[in-house]
Amino acid sequence: MRALVVDALRMDGFAVQEVGDGRNLRVQVTQWVYDLVVSDMRLPLGDGLTVLEDLHDRAPSTRTQMILMTAFADDSVRKRTARVGVVLIEKPFKLSELRAAARRLCETLAP
């Protein structure tokens, strides 16, 4: 799944930095400022939603846009993503849906 998402976003002109687990995701988002962070909910060594919540809570005025992919969305997940402004994409999904969400979110960053 990660390779498909990375390839699709690169084809759309995004510069992509990928990480393989929740621990490295947390490190990257604390060391760098990103326009867009795309994560899966369930990751080795962590939870993508918790990392995105921490990113939002640490710097609520940040312009970092966030997308969370999951096959495990329930009311709790929907409320948590809504609270921090994360776009929730439920699996299974069409890659075109994720690509459109990424483009739409990054268009809001244009000056």
N, C-alpha and C positions, 0 to 999 in steps of 0.2 A: 504494500500500500504506500509506504513512504516513498519508494522509488517512483511510482506513478505520479504522486503529488509533486515531488521535486521536479521531475521532467516536465510536467504540464506547466508549472509556474515558470520554469526557465524558458519554455517555449513562448510564454506570454511576456517575456522580457524582464521578469523579476530576477534580481540577484538573490540567490538562495544559499543560506548556510544551514546545513542540516546537523542535527544531533540525534543520538540513538536512544537516549533515556531521560527520565525525569530529572536526575541529578545534574546532568550536563545542560539540560534546558534551563534549569534554575540558575546555574552559573552564567550561562550566556546572557540571559535577560537581565541579570544584575550588573554585568560588565559592559554591555553595549546597549544602545538605543536603536530599536528596530521600528520600521514603519508598520510592519505586519508580522504577527506571530501566528503560525498555524500549528496546532498540536492535536494529538489524539488524547482522549480521556485516559485510557489505560496505557501506561508506559512502563517499561522495566524501570525499576528504581524510582518510582514516583507516580504522581497523578497529575496529568496535564491541566486539569481544571484548577487544582489547588495552586499550581505555579502561576496560572493566569490571574487568579484572584489575588495572589500575593503581589504580582506585578502591578495590578490596578491599585491595590490598597497602599502600596509603598509610594506610588507616584500617580495619584488620581488625575492629575492634570496632563499626564503624558498623552501624546497623540498616537501612541502605539495602538493599532487596530488588532483585533484578536479573533481567530476562528478556532472552534473546537469541534473535532469530529468524534462521534461516538455511536456505538450500537446499543448503548446502555442509558439512554435518556429517559428520565422519569420526571415527575413534578419537581423533585428536589433539584435535580440537575438544571432543569429549565429555569427555576427561580434563581439559582446561583449564577447561571450565565447571564440572565437578564440584569441582575444586580450590578454586574461589572461591565456590561456592554459587550459581551462576547457573542459573536454570531455562532449559533449552534447548527451544525450540519449533521443530520442523523444518517447513519449507515443502514442499509445500503443507499448510496447516493450516486448521481451521475457526476463524473469529473467536471463536466461543463458547469454544474451548479457551484462547485467549489471555485472554479476559475472565475465565474461571474461574481461571486461574493468577494473574492480577493481584489478584482478590478474595481468593483464598486466601493469597497472600503478604502482603497488607496486613492481613488479619485477625490475622496473627501479631504485628503491631505494636501492636495494641490493649493498653492497660495492664491 
